[in-house]
Amino acid sequence: MIRPDEALSYHGGKHPGKIALRGMKPCLTARDMRLAYIPGATFACAEVARDAEAAVRYTARGNLVAVVTNGSAVPGLGNVGPLAAKPMQEGMSLLFKRLADIDVFDLEIDAADPDRFVEVVQRLEPTFGAIVIKDVRAPEGLAIYDRLRDALNIPVLHENLHSTAVVAMAALSNALDLADKDVADVKVVICGAGTVGLGCARLAIRLGVNPDSLVMYDVNGLLRPDRADLNPYQREFARDHGALTLDEGLRGADVFIGASTGAVLSQDAVRAMARFPIVFPLATPEPEIGYEAARASRRDAIVATALTQCPNAIVDLLSAPFVLRGALDVQATRITEDMLLAAAGALAGLAREEVPDEVSRAYGHETFSFGPEYLLPKPIDQRILVREPAAVAARALADGVARHPVDTDRYQESLRVRIGTGRETLRRLMMKARNECPRVVFPDGTHETVLRACSMLADEGVARPVLLGHEADVRAAIEQLGLDSTGVTVVDPSRSTSHDRYVEEYFEMRRRRGVMRTTADERLRRPDYFAAMMLHSGDVDMMVSGIASHYTDSLRVILEVVGTAPGVQRISSHYMVLLHNDVFFLADCAVNIDPGAEVLAEIALLTARRVQTLGIEPRVALLSFSNFGSVDHPFADRVRQATAIVKSREPDLVVDGEMQLAAAVSNEIRAHYFPFSTLKDRANVLVFPDLQSGNTAMHVLQHMGDAVVVGPVLMGTRLPVHLIQYGNSAEDVVNLTATGIVEAAGLRQAAGSPPGWASSST
């Protein structure tokens, strides 16, 4: 559950808002400035003056979209006006960039009058490649859409009218196929005559539903011609029909689509529908009937809601960003209904194909196949980012509204590169971690960062946090911060019934290492030792510690109680670095100061294994200041030896060294100067020769570059345990915990371990 204070903290902070402008070209020197402005820009202006289409080549217009609103229909709030609508608009802008790499200006227009609204947007056409209308109340918003669509020479998308309809039609076409029903023969009932309901009705008819077999209801019952309260857009779907109420209309109906409010559909009404009824209650946050209730009413019911926690989630973000991506890339003059149906067809088609392994792994290795509970591809399926825009682009070309033809194969490849993998990796990890949700102990139970992280972990279902400390103190700290403690367990080490058992176990482990029973008792009163013994005893599944202590002190506790996994010489670590289009793994940047060749080789092998658990194929480079023997020095010799060890132990692993960073990540440099290298693509696992170089490089990326850094993730421990560093935020702790969970689960599976978390970790 998202709390108001969390949301306001997210939107506020040091940099208020959610979006910012960033220059794409260098502008440091006087020459750069002359190129950017005067006289350089005059040459580009002259080209555009001669040929308007040159604006796409020389400006950002081709990838710039305006999301416009007057704030008259903000979800959950209604008519709050343009200024209060801005946070919602910024959120849409951020998601368009995140999902489809579309740049957005959010424009909040102070114009309740449709004529004035249309005039403002029309005058802005030279700035943008497309327009998105959002959260403008009906029927004014529909009239605005019609006028802008006809007046502008760029695509206009009505987010509320089109987005849900595209996804719903994808699910409907697959559901009809499963039910062995012809779209032209089915009777469709739509509950809700607002913008979303009208959008679904329009696209359903375009899909092939007989207009006479589609009936629509609102709060006042059937839309019929003699009602005086209907607007022109609703009147299009008014029918002379004997069934005046929703329950009457559903008798014998094949399809129900809800776009109204919660709990208006009963199980009896579903039971009255035809065989294999298709039930899409899409109201949020409460659907017209719950998913389980709908399924329980009929064994043959095919059900989809708009809730992501249920199968067949019909969510807007499966459509709008990708429809626009395709329209922009062919410089379409408008978005046709056929383009919307092409987007729906792409989604429907993906659900019929074999599901990629990475999607299955993200859902706990659940097997997905086309059927009543798999009508749509999962949102994390990266094929959506390629297939849907490509389908829209192809349809735009067929409809004659595209000004820039594209080759489908080349276009799809460009989409794969444009979207990249870096931005998706963390989201996939969170999805995977939710399928594990282990018990994770945090010794620093009153630390604000830890408390905030645990609240997020529990709320997201990533982990079941266990906080150590005096219960009254921990509860007071949680209350003071206004956090929700649901799903969080508090354990007081000084009052725990396990204390004496842990003391005896620890004493048995360390009695020949200079530890007396009194010392064992003292140490087990410390939260970090107590947490380590909880992990050792199997009372928790993972430990995350260290935010309030020196890294070396925390590591010492881990070495004493948890120790190394069988066959591992040294505990080591790696960081995951997420860039816009890439993911890199850096090792070892936190533990081993000056590793020898054997330890370097072990670090490389452990990191490669961890990367594989995340569903990424490792390409390993052992780094040095030397390239393949160019310098004869003991430092380079050590890396050379480590590379040879790795190759001998894992002949199938893609690995090379010793090599400089540039050679490791640049295909051009390797191809030109080192064509013999076994690395045929850029390395994604970078093994540094010592702690000083690795730690420095990692901090440069973290604090001076545009990177998200997750770690350090410990490797080679007998059980899953990780250390937080100074300055980590609650989000950093969440990311580290989720990554540790997924890697541990992957290692257990690779080792063939039985279900549960009491198994070794390397």
C-alpha positions in Angstrom: 0.0 0.0 0.0 1.3 3.4 -1.0 1.1 5.9 2.0 0.7 9.6 1.5 4.0 10.5 3.2 5.8 8.0 1.0 4.2 9.4 -2.1 4.9 13.0 -1.1 8.6 12.2 -0.3 8.9 10.5 -3.7 7.5 13.5 -5.5 9.4 16.1 -3.4 12.8 15.9 -1.9 16.0 17.6 -3.2 14.8 17.6 -6.8 11.0 18.2 -6.7 8.9 16.5 -9.5 9.7 13.5 -11.6 11.1 14.7 -14.9 13.9 17.0 -16.1 15.5 18.2 -19.3 18.9 17.0 -20.2 21.1 18.1 -23.1 22.1 15.4 -25.6 25.0 17.2 -27.4 28.2 18.6 -25.9 28.0 22.2 -24.9 31.3 22.9 -23.0 33.5 24.9 -25.2 32.9 28.1 -27.0 32.8 26.2 -30.3 30.2 23.9 -28.9 28.1 26.9 -28.0 28.4 28.4 -31.4 27.4 25.1 -33.0 24.4 24.8 -30.6 23.1 28.3 -31.0 24.4 31.1 -33.2 25.6 30.6 -35.9 25.2 26.8 -35.9 21.5 26.6 -35.4 20.8 29.0 -38.3 22.0 26.3 -40.7 19.5 23.8 -39.3 16.8 26.4 -39.3 17.4 27.1 -43.0 17.1 23.4 -43.8 13.8 23.1 -41.9 12.5 26.3 -43.7 13.3 24.6 -47.0 11.8 21.2 -46.0 9.5 20.9 -43.0 10.3 17.2 -42.7 13.9 18.1 -42.0 12.7 19.0 -38.5 12.8 15.3 -37.6 16.5 15.1 -38.7 17.7 18.2 -37.0 15.5 18.6 -33.9 14.0 16.4 -31.1 10.4 16.9 -32.5 10.2 13.4 -33.9 10.4 11.9 -30.4 8.7 14.6 -28.5 5.1 14.2 -27.3 2.8 16.6 -25.5 0.5 15.1 -22.8 -2.2 17.7 -22.4 -5.0 18.1 -19.8 -7.1 20.7 -18.1 -7.4 18.6 -15.0 -11.2 18.1 -15.3 -11.2 14.3 -14.8 -8.1 13.3 -12.7 -8.5 9.6 -11.6 -9.9 9.4 -8.1 -10.1 13.2 -7.7 -12.3 14.5 -10.5 -12.1 18.1 -11.6 -9.2 19.5 -9.6 -7.9 21.9 -12.3 -4.8 22.0 -14.4 -2.2 22.8 -11.7 -3.3 19.9 -9.4 -3.2 17.6 -12.4 0.5 18.2 -13.0 1.8 15.3 -10.7 -0.3 12.8 -12.7 0.9 14.3 -16.0 4.5 14.1 -14.9 3.9 10.5 -13.9 2.7 9.7 -17.4 5.7 11.5 -18.8 8.1 9.4 -16.8 6.4 6.2 -17.7 6.5 7.0 -21.4 10.2 7.6 -21.2 10.8 4.6 -19.1 8.8 2.1 -21.2 9.2 3.4 -24.7 12.0 6.0 -24.7 9.6 8.8 -25.6 10.3 12.3 -24.5 7.3 14.1 -23.1 6.3 17.7 -22.2 3.4 17.7 -19.8 1.1 20.6 -20.6 -1.5 21.6 -18.1 -3.9 24.0 -19.9 -6.1 26.4 -18.0 -9.0 26.1 -20.4 -12.3 24.6 -19.4 -13.8 25.7 -22.7 -13.2 23.1 -25.5 -12.8 25.8 -28.2 -10.0 27.5 -26.2 -8.4 24.2 -25.4 -8.3 23.1 -29.0 -6.9 26.5 -30.1 -4.0 26.3 -27.6 -3.0 22.8 -28.7 -3.4 23.5 -32.4 -0.9 26.4 -32.0 1.6 24.1 -30.5 1.7 21.6 -33.4 5.1 22.8 -34.7 6.7 21.7 -31.4 5.6 18.1 -31.1 5.6 14.8 -33.0 2.3 13.7 -31.3 -0.4 14.7 -28.9 -1.8 12.7 -26.0 -5.1 13.8 -24.4 -5.5 12.7 -20.8 -7.9 13.2 -18.0 -10.3 15.6 -19.7 -13.9 14.9 -18.7 -16.5 13.6 -21.1 -18.1 14.6 -23.4 -15.8 17.6 -23.8 -12.7 15.4 -24.0 -14.2 13.4 -26.8 -15.1 16.5 -28.8 -11.6 17.9 -28.3 -10.1 14.6 -29.5 -12.3 14.6 -32.7 -11.4 18.2 -33.5 -7.7 17.8 -32.9 -7.5 14.5 -34.8 -9.0 16.2 -37.8 -7.1 19.5 -37.6 -3.6 18.3 -36.8 -1.1 16.7 -39.1 0.5 14.6 -36.3 -0.9 11.6 -34.3 -3.4 12.4 -31.6 -4.1 9.7 -29.0 -6.8 9.9 -26.3 -5.3 8.0 -23.5 -8.6 7.3 -21.7 -10.4 6.4 -24.9 -7.8 4.2 -26.5 -5.4 2.6 -24.0 -7.7 0.2 -22.1 -9.6 -0.6 -25.3 -6.5 -1.8 -27.1 -5.5 -4.2 -24.3 -9.1 -5.3 -23.8 -9.5 -6.2 -27.5 -6.3 -8.2 -27.4 -7.7 -10.2 -24.5 -11.1 -10.5 -26.0 -9.9 -11.9 -29.3 -7.9 -14.6 -27.5 -10.8 -15.4 -25.2 -13.2 -15.7 -28.1 -10.8 -18.1 -29.7 -10.7 -20.2 -26.6 -14.5 -20.2 -26.3 -14.8 -21.1 -30.0 -17.0 -18.2 -30.7 -17.1 -16.0 -33.7 -16.8 -12.3 -33.0 -19.6 -11.5 -35.4 -22.0 -13.7 -33.5 -21.4 -12.7 -29.8 -23.6 -10.5 -27.7 -21.6 -7.9 -25.8 -22.7 -6.0 -22.7 -20.6 -3.0 -21.6 -21.2 -1.5 -18.1 -20.0 2.1 -18.0 -20.7 4.8 -20.7 -17.8 7.1 -19.9 -14.7 7.5 -22.1 -13.2 4.1 -21.3 -16.4 2.2 -22.0 -17.0 4.1 -25.2 -13.5 3.4 -26.3 -14.0 -0.3 -25.7 -17.3 -0.2 -27.6 -15.8 1.5 -30.6 -12.9 -0.8 -30.9 -15.1 -3.9 -30.3 -17.2 -3.0 -33.3 -14.0 -2.4 -35.3 -12.9 -5.9 -34.2 -16.0 -7.3 -35.8 -18.7 -7.2 -33.1 -22.2 -6.7 -34.6 -23.3 -3.2 -33.5 -26.8 -4.4 -33.0 -25.5 -7.1 -30.6 -23.6 -4.6 -28.4 -25.6 -3.0 -25.5 -24.3 -0.4 -23.0 -25.5 0.5 -19.5 -24.7 3.3 -17.2 -25.8 4.2 -13.7 -29.3 4.9 -15.1 -29.6 1.6 -16.9 -29.7 0.9 -20.6 -28.6 3.5 -23.1 -31.7 3.8 -25.2 -32.8 6.4 -27.8 -35.6 7.9 -25.7 -33.2 9.0 -22.9 -32.7 12.8 -22.8 -29.5 12.6 -20.6 -27.3 11.0 -23.3 -24.5 12.9 -25.0 -23.9 12.5 -28.7 -21.1 9.9 -28.2 -23.3 7.8 -25.9 -26.3 8.1 -28.2 -24.2 6.3 -30.9 -24.7 3.2 -28.8 -28.3 3.7 -27.7 -30.4 0.6 -28.5 -34.1 -0.2 -28.4 -33.8 -3.3 -26.2 -36.2 -5.0 -23.7 -33.5 -5.5 -21.1 -33.5 -2.2 -19.2 -31.2 -3.3 -16.3 -27.7 -4.7 -16.4 -28.8 -8.1 -14.9 -31.5 -8.4 -17.6 -29.0 -7.5 -20.3 -26.5 -10.2 -19.2 -29.0 -13.1 -19.6 -27.5 -15.1 -22.5 -24.8 -12.6 -23.1 -21.4 -13.8 -24.3 -19.2 -10.9 -23.1 -19.2 -8.5 -20.2 -16.8 -5.5 -20.2 -16.9 -3.3 -17.1 -15.8 0.3 -17.1 -17.8 1.6 -14.2 -17.4 1.0 -10.5 -16.9 -1.7 -8.0 -19.3 -4.5 -6.9 -22.1 -3.9 -9.4 -21.9 -7.4 -10.9 -23.2 -10.4 -9.0 -22.3 -14.1 -9.4 -25.9 -14.8 -10.3 -25.6 -12.4 -13.2 -22.5 -14.2 -14.4 -24.3 -17.5 -14.1 -27.1 -16.2 -16.3 -24.6 -15.6 -19.2 -24.1 -17.9 -22.2 -21.7 -20.9 -22.2 -18.1 -20.0 -21.8 -18.8 -16.4 -20.7 -16.1 -13.8 -21.1 -16.1 -11.5 -18.1 -13.8 -8.4 -18.0 -14.6 -6.3 -14.9 -12.1 -3.5 -15.4 -13.0 -0.9 -12.7 -10.2 0.1 -10.3 -9.3 -0.2 -7.6 -12.3 -2.5 -7.0 -13.6 -4.4 -10.1 -17.3 -4.8 -10.8 -16.8 -8.4 -9.5 -13.6 -9.9 -8.1 -11.5 -12.2 -10.2 -11.9 -15.2 -7.8 -15.7 -14.5 -7.3 -16.2 -14.4 -11.1 -14.2 -17.7 -11.6 -16.1 -19.3 -8.7 -19.5 -18.4 -10.3 -18.8 -20.5 -13.4 -16.3 -23.2 -14.2 -16.3 -22.2 -17.8 -15.9 -18.4 -17.2 -12.9 -16.7 -18.8 -12.0 -13.7 -16.6 -9.7 -10.7 -16.8 -9.5 -7.6 -14.5 -7.3 -4.5 -14.5 -5.5 -5.7 -11.3 -1.9 -6.7 -11.8 -2.0 -9.3 -9.0 -4.6 -11.4 -11.0 -4.1 -13.3 -14.2 -4.9 -11.5 -17.5 -4.2 -8.0 -16.2 -5.7 -5.5 -18.7 -3.5 -2.4 -17.9 -3.2 0.8 -20.0 0.6 0.7 -20.0 0.6 -2.4 -22.3 -0.6 -0.1 -25.1 -0.3 3.7 -25.1 3.5 4.0 -25.0 4.1 1.4 -27.7 1.3 2.7 -30.0 3.0 6.1 -29.9 6.4 4.6 -30.4 5.3 3.0 -33.6 3.4 6.1 -34.8 6.4 8.4 -34.1 8.9 6.2 -35.9 7.1 6.2 -39.2 6.1 9.9 -38.8 2.4 9.0 -38.9 0.0 11.8 -39.6 -2.7 10.2 -37.4 -3.5 7.1 -35.4 -6.1 5.0 -37.1 -8.4 2.4 -35.6 -6.6 -0.2 -37.6 -3.3 0.9 -36.0 -5.0 0.4 -32.6 -6.2 -3.1 -33.7 -2.7 -3.9 -34.9 -1.4 -3.1 -31.5 -4.1 -5.4 -30.0 -3.2 -8.1 -32.5 0.5 -7.9 -31.5 -0.4 -8.4 -27.8 -2.8 -11.2 -28.6 -0.2 -12.9 -30.8 2.5 -12.8 -28.1 0.2 -14.6 -25.7 0.0 -17.5 -28.1 3.8 -17.9 -28.5 6.2 -19.8 -26.3 7.0 -17.7 -23.2 10.6 -16.7 -22.8 12.6 -18.4 -20.0 13.3 -15.1 -18.4 9.6 -14.4 -18.0 9.0 -17.9 -16.5 11.9 -17.4 -14.1 10.6 -14.1 -13.0 7.4 -15.8 -11.9 9.1 -18.6 -10.0 9.5 -20.8 -13.0 5.7 -20.9 -13.5 4.8 -22.4 -16.8 2.7 -20.1 -18.9 0.8 -21.2 -22.0 -2.1 -19.8 -24.0 -5.3 -20.4 -22.1 -8.0 -19.0 -19.8 -5.4 -17.6 -17.4 -2.9 -16.5 -20.0 -4.7 -14.2 -22.5 -2.1 -11.5 -22.5 1.7 -11.4 -22.3 3.2 -10.5 -18.9 4.2 -6.9 -18.6 7.8 -7.8 -18.1 7.9 -9.6 -21.5 10.4 -7.5 -23.4 9.0 -8.7 -26.7 6.1 -6.2 -26.2 8.6 -3.4 -26.6 9.5 -4.6 -30.1 6.4 -6.3 -31.5 3.7 -3.8 -30.7 5.4 -0.7 -32.1 6.4 -2.7 -35.2 2.8 -3.8 -35.7 1.6 -0.2 -35.4 4.2 1.1 -37.8 3.4 -1.6 -40.4 -0.3 -0.8 -40.2 0.4 2.9 -40.5 2.2 2.2 -43.7 -0.6 0.1 -45.0 -3.2 2.8 -44.1 -1.2 5.4 -46.0 -0.7 7.6 -43.0 3.1 7.1 -42.6 5.6 9.5 -44.1 8.7 7.5 -43.3 8.7 3.9 -44.4 10.7 1.4 -42.4 12.0 -2.1 -42.9 10.3 -4.3 -40.3 13.3 -6.5 -39.4 15.7 -3.5 -39.1 13.1 -1.5 -37.2 12.5 -4.3 -34.7 16.3 -4.6 -34.2 16.5 -0.8 -33.6 13.8 -1.1 -31.0 15.7 -3.8 -29.1 18.8 -1.5 -29.0 16.7 1.6 -28.2 14.9 0.2 -25.2 18.0 -1.6 -23.9 18.4 -4.1 -21.0 19.6 -1.9 -18.2 16.3 -0.2 -17.5 14.4 -3.6 -17.3 16.8 -5.6 -15.2 15.9 -4.2 -11.8 12.2 -4.5 -12.5 12.6 -8.2 -13.5 14.6 -8.8 -10.4 11.8 -7.4 -8.2 9.3 -9.6 -9.9 11.5 -12.7 -9.4 12.1 -11.8 -5.7 8.3 -11.6 -5.1 8.0 -15.2 -6.1 10.5 -16.2 -3.3 9.6 -13.8 -0.5 12.0 -15.3 2.1 12.6 -14.4 5.8 15.3 -11.7 5.9 16.8 -10.6 9.2 18.0 -7.0 9.8 20.1 -6.6 13.0 19.8 -2.8 12.9 16.2 -2.8 13.9 15.8 0.9 14.9 17.8 2.5 12.0 15.5 4.7 9.9 16.9 3.5 6.6 16.4 -0.1 7.5 12.9 0.5 8.8 11.9 2.3 5.6 13.5 -0.5 3.5 11.7 -3.2 5.5 8.4 -1.4 5.1 8.9 -1.4 1.3 10.0 -5.0 1.2 7.0 -6.2 3.1 4.6 -3.9 1.1 6.0 -5.2 -2.2 6.0 -8.8 -1.1 9.7 -9.1 -1.8 10.7 -10.4 1.6 9.3 -11.1 5.1 11.6 -8.8 7.2 12.7 -9.7 10.7 13.9 -6.7 12.8 16.1 -7.1 15.8 16.0 -4.8 18.8 14.0 -4.1 22.0 10.5 -4.5 20.7 9.2 -1.3 22.3 12.0 0.7 20.7 11.5 -0.8 17.3 7.7 -0.3 17.4 8.2 3.3 18.6 10.6 4.0 15.8 8.2 2.5 13.2 5.3 4.6 14.6 7.4 7.8 14.7 8.2 7.4 11.0 4.6 6.7 10.2 5.4 3.3 8.6 3.2 0.3 8.2 4.6 -2.7 10.2 2.3 -5.2 8.5 4.3 -8.2 7.5 7.3 -7.2 9.7 8.4 -9.4 12.6 10.3 -7.9 15.6 12.6 -10.1 17.7 14.3 -8.9 20.9 17.6 -10.9 21.3 17.7 -10.3 25.0 14.3 -11.8 25.6 14.3 -14.5 22.9 13.7 -18.1 23.9 16.4 -19.0 21.3 19.2 -17.0 23.1 20.5 -19.9 25.2 20.4 -22.3 22.3 22.3 -19.9 20.1 24.9 -19.3 22.8 25.6 -23.1 23.1 25.8 -23.5 19.3 28.1 -20.5 18.9 30.3 -21.8 21.8 30.6 -25.2 20.1 31.6 -23.5 16.9 34.2 -21.2 18.4 35.5 -22.9 21.6 38.7 -23.9 20.0 39.1 -20.4 18.6 39.6 -18.7 22.0 35.9 -18.2 22.8 34.7 -19.0 26.3 31.0 -19.5 27.2 30.8 -16.1 28.9 32.2 -14.5 25.7 29.6 -16.4 23.7 26.9 -15.1 25.9 28.1 -11.5 25.5 28.4 -11.7 21.8 24.9 -13.2 21.4 23.5 -10.2 23.0 24.7 -8.2 20.1 22.2 -8.0 17.3 24.7 -8.8 14.5 25.8 -12.1 16.2 22.3 -13.0 17.0 21.2 -12.4 13.4 24.1 -14.5 12.1 23.1 -17.4 14.4 19.4 -17.1 13.3 20.7 -17.6 9.8 23.0 -20.4 10.8 20.2 -22.2 12.6 17.7 -21.9 9.7 15.4 -19.6 11.6 15.7 -17.0 8.8 16.7 -17.4 5.2 18.9 -14.4 4.6 20.8 -11.7 6.6 21.3 -8.1 5.6 23.5 -6.1 8.0 26.1 -3.5 8.6 24.6 -0.1 8.1 25.5 1.1 11.6 29.0 -0.5 11.8 32.3 -0.7 10.0 32.3 -2.9 7.0 35.3 -5.0 8.2 33.6 -5.5 11.7 30.4 -6.7 10.0 32.4 -9.0 7.7 34.3 -10.5 10.7 31.0 -11.6 12.2 30.0 -13.3 9.0 33.3 -15.1 8.7 33.0 -16.4 12.3 29.4 -17.7 12.1 28.5 -18.2 8.5 31.9 -18.8 6.9 32.7 -19.7 3.3 30.8 -22.2 1.2 32.5 -25.6 0.5 35.3 -25.3 -1.9 35.6 -21.5 -1.7 38.8 -19.9 -0.6 37.6 -16.4 0.0 34.4 -14.4 0.5 34.2 -11.8 -2.3 31.7 -9.4 -3.8 30.3 -7.9 -6.9 28.3 -4.8 -7.8 25.5 -4.7 -10.4 25.7 -1.4 -12.4 22.6 -0.5 -14.3 23.0 2.0 -17.2 20.4 3.1 -19.7 21.2 0.4 -22.2 23.5 -1.9 -20.4 24.1 -4.0 -17.3 27.6 -4.5 -15.9 28.9 -6.5 -13.0 32.0 -5.3 -11.2 34.1 -7.6 -9.0 35.7 -7.5 -6.4 35.1 -3.9 -5.3 34.5 -4.4 -1.6 36.3 -7.2 0.1 39.7 -8.5 -1.2 42.4 -5.9 -1.1 45.2 -7.6 -3.1 44.0 -10.9 -4.4 46.4 -13.4 -6.0 45.9 -15.2 -9.2 43.9 -18.1 -7.6 41.6 -15.7 -5.8 41.1 -13.6 -8.9 40.1 -16.6 -10.8 37.7 -17.7 -8.1 36.1 -14.2 -8.1 35.6 -14.3 -11.8 34.0 -17.8 -11.7 31.7 -16.9 -8.7 30.6 -13.7 -10.4 29.9 -15.5 -13.7 27.8 -18.0 -11.8 25.8 -15.3 -10.1 25.2 -13.4 -13.3 23.8 -16.6 -14.8 21.3 -16.9 -11.9 19.9 -13.5 -13.0 19.2 -14.8 -16.5 22.1 -13.0 -18.1 24.9 -14.8 -20.1 28.2 -13.6 -18.6 31.1 -12.3 -20.8 34.0 -12.0 -18.5 37.0 -9.6 -18.8 39.9 -9.7 -16.3 41.2 -6.1 -16.2 44.7 -4.8 -16.1 46.7 -1.8 -17.3 48.2 -4.2 -19.9 46.6 -5.6 -23.1 47.5 -9.3 -23.8 51.1 -9.2 -22.7 51.9 -5.6 -23.8 53.5 -5.0 -20.5 55.8 -7.4 -18.6 55.0 -6.7 -15.0 54.1 -8.8 -11.9 50.7 -7.1 -11.7 49.8 -7.9 -15.3 51.3 -11.4 -14.9 49.0 -12.2 -12.0 45.9 -11.2 -14.1 47.3 -13.3 -17.0 47.6 -16.3 -14.7 44.1 -15.8 -13.3 42.7 -15.8 -16.8 44.4 -19.1 -17.7 43.0 -20.7 -14.5 39.5 -19.6 -15.3 39.7 -20.9 -18.8 41.0 -24.2 -17.6 38.3 -24.6 -15.0 35.4 -23.4 -17.2 36.3 -24.0 -20.9 32.8 -23.0 -22.0 32.8 -19.7 -20.2 33.3 -16.6 -22.5 36.3 -15.0 -20.8 39.5 -13.1 -21.7 42.3 -11.1 -20.2 44.5 -9.5 -19.2 43.0 -6.4 -20.9 42.3 -2.7 -20.4 38.8 -1.5 -19.8 38.5 0.0 -23.3 39.4 -3.2 -25.0 36.9 -5.1 -22.8 33.9 -2.9 -23.6 34.6 -1.7 -27.1 33.9 -4.1 -29.9 35.6 -1.8 -32.4 38.9 -1.7 -30.4 39.0 -5.5 -30.1 38.2 -6.1 -33.7 40.8 -3.7 -34.9 43.7 -4.3 -32.5 42.9 -7.7 -30.9 40.9 -9.8 -33.4 42.2 -13.0 -31.6 40.3 -12.2 -28.4 37.7 -14.8 -27.3 35.4 -11.9 -26.4 33.2 -11.4 -29.5 30.9 -9.0 -27.8 31.5 -6.4 -25.1 32.2 -7.8 -21.6 29.5 -7.5 -19.0 31.5 -8.9 -16.1 34.5 -6.8 -15.2 37.0 -8.3 -12.7 39.4 -5.7 -11.3 42.9 -6.7 -10.3 42.7 -5.2 -6.8 40.3 -3.5 -4.4 41.7 0.0 -4.9 41.1 0.1 -8.6 37.7 -1.7 -8.4 36.3 0.4 -5.5 37.4 3.6 -7.1 35.8 2.7 -10.5 32.6 1.7 -8.8 32.4 4.9 -6.8 33.1 7.0 -9.9 30.1 5.3 -11.6 27.9 5.7 -8.6 28.6 9.3 -7.7 29.7 10.9 -11.0 28.0 8.9 -13.6 24.4 8.2 -14.6 24.2 4.8 -13.1 22.2 2.8 -10.6 24.6 0.7 -8.5 23.3 -2.3 -6.5 25.6 -3.9 -4.0 27.9 -5.0 -2.7 26.5 -8.5 -3.2 28.6 -11.0 -1.2 29.7 -14.2 -2.9 31.2 -17.4 -1.5 29.3 -17.4 1.8 27.9 -20.7 3.1 24.5 -19.0 3.5 23.0 -15.9 1.9 24.2 -12.8 3.8 24.9 -9.2 2.6 26.3 -6.0 4.0 24.9 -2.5 3.7 27.4 0.3 3.3 27.5 3.9 4.7 25.2 6.3 2.9 22.9 3.6 1.4 19.3 4.7 1.0 16.3 2.6 1.7 15.9 2.0 -2.0 19.6 0.8 -2.1 18.8 -1.7 0.7 15.7 -2.9 -1.2 17.6 -3.4 -4.4 20.4 -5.2 -2.6 18.0 -7.5 -0.8 16.0 -8.3 -3.9 19.2 -9.1 -5.9 20.5 -11.3 -3.1 17.2 -13.2 -3.0 17.2 -13.9 -6.7 20.8 -14.9 -6.8 20.4 -17.3 -3.9 17.3 -18.8 -5.4 19.1 -19.3 -8.7 22.1 -21.0 -6.9 19.7 -23.3 -5.0 18.0 -24.3 -8.2 21.3 -24.9 -10.1 22.5 -27.1 -7.2 19.3 -29.1 -7.3 18.5 -28.1 -3.7 15.0 -29.0 -2.4 12.5 -26.2 -1.8 13.3 -24.0 1.1 16.2 -21.7 2.0 18.4 -23.8 4.3 21.0 -24.6 1.7 24.5 -23.5 0.8 25.3 -20.5 -1.2 28.3 -19.7 -3.4 
